[in-house]
Amino acid sequence: MNTRRQRGLDMMRQVYGWDFEDGPGDFFATTADHLFADIWSRPGLTIRERRLLLLGALAAQGLDDVAGIQAGAALHNAELDTAQLREIALFLTHYVGWPLGTKLTMAIENVIANSAEQDGSSTEPNR
């Protein structure tokens, strides 16, 4: 494995909080080599700052499934807490529109509930 691929896999591990192995095909290669080794690794923004920008972009496109993955990773990596995730959803709702904001809120509440289940804690939805 080349050093660029290893840098990409290492950054993927930092971003998502779990180990990644080298994957098959050009799509995985481009994702690891370009997106993570080159783009996520650039100086100037922290992983947290990049994740905040990404959450906004995903919310604007209605990609709540991918936003849920990002929210879960941010919660797992302690970049954002449950109150901050809920605040992000509320804030973005006013810019992306109520239907898309509702989808994001539901995805975030699902992430929070799953996290609480795994931790054995209890959390009430913020209403």
N, C-alpha and C positions, 0 to 999 in steps of 0.2 A: 504494500500500500504506500502511495506517495505521501509526502509531508502535507501537501495541500488537502488531500482527502482526510488525513488525520486531524488537521486543524479544523476542518468542517465538522467532523464527527465529535471532536472535543467541544466545539461551540454548540452543536445540537444538544449535547449532554448538559451544558450550562443553561441553555435556554429552556429545555423541557424538564430537566431534573431526573432523567433516566438514561441508561446506557444505550448507545446505538452501535450497531455493527454495520460494516460495509454492506450495501445492498446492491441488488442487480439492476442493470439497465441504465440507459442514458438519463432518464428522469431523476433517479436517485443520485447519479453522479453529478448532474448539474445542480441539484438541490444542495448536496453536501459541499461540492467544490466552489460553486459560485455564491449561492445565497448565504451559506453559513460561513465558509472559510473567507470569502471576500467581503460580503456586505454586512452581515451581523458582526463581523470582527473589526470593522473600521473604527478608528478613533472618533471621538466627537460626541457620541451618545452612549449612554449606558444601556445595558440590556433592558432595564426597567423602562427607560425613556422610549426605546424602540418598541417595547411591548405596548405602551400606552398609545403610541401612534398607530400601531397595528390594530389594536382593539377599535379605535375610531374608524379606521378604514374598513374593517370587517363589519362593523355595525352599519356603516353607510351602505354596504352592499347586501346586507341581510344575511351574512354568512355566520349565523349564530352557532352552527356546529363547530366551525373553526375557532370562533371567538370563545366558545366554551373550553376548547383545548388550551387556548392562550390564558384564559382566566384561571383555569386549573393549575397550569404551570406557574403562573404568577403567585397564586396562593401557596402552592407547594414550596416554591423557592423563597417565600417570605418577602417578595417584592411588593405585594399588595395584600391588605387584609380584607376581611369580609365587608367592613364598612366602606372601604375605599372602592371595592368592586361595585357595590351597590350605588355609590355616589357617581361612579363613572357611567353606569347604565342610566341613571336619572339625568345626568348632564347631557349625555349623547342623545337621549330621547328627544330633547328639544332642538337638536340640530339634524337628526336623521329622520325624524318623524315618529309619530306614536306607534304605528304598526311595527316598524323595524326596532324601535326602542323597546317595545314589549317583548319581541323575540329575544333581544339581547338580555333583558331583565330575566326572562324565564331561563335562559341558558346559564346565567350567573347564579340564579337561585338553585338550579340543579347542581352546579359545581359546589356551591356552599353546602347543600344538603349531603351530597356524596362525601365531601371532605369531613363533615361532622360525623357521618356514619362510620367512616374509617377511623376517626379519632375517638369515637365513642362519646362525643360531646353532643350537646343539643343546641340548635340555633333556630330561632324564630325568624321567618321572613320579615324583612323591614318593610312595613306598609306605610 
